[in-house]
Amino acid sequence: MPINKNALLRYKTIDRCLRNKYRRWTLDDLVEACSEALYEMEGITGGVSVRTVQADIQVMRSDKLGYNAPIEVYDNKYYRYEDSDYSITESPIIEETYELVAKAIRMIHQKGDASIEDMGDILEQVGERLKILLIYQ
């Protein structure tokens, strides 16, 4: 399944909408929000179809991208996150994945290869994001 920046923009827009606890979001509201976001960010005037947003919601609910978003429909009309604190941008990684990434970062850092030195900033940012302590030698 190809992922492009327009799809990611729609996912982030849907996420932003569903995180807003003070508004009820219908499918039409989500379509409108996605269409506006695509116009503002990319200048796309064609809008988004209902089917596209429905497919986006299915992808967000699934494990295809690792979101597993707890999106629910209530009152047979409105969408929201079942867990009001959920966000696709702050999805926690599972412990096994964390340990594998931490181990890989430490191994790459310890190797000290010249080509790896170029990755120093990236490794540092990933380490900070995952709260991994890198010991510089």
Secondary structure, DSSP 8 states (H G I E B T S, - for coil): ----HHHHHHHHHHHHHHH-TTS-EEHHHHHHHHHHHHHHHH---S---HHHHHHHHHHHHSSSSS----EEEETTTEEEESSTT--GGG----HHHHHHHHHHHHHHHHH--HHHHTTHHHHHHHHHHTT------
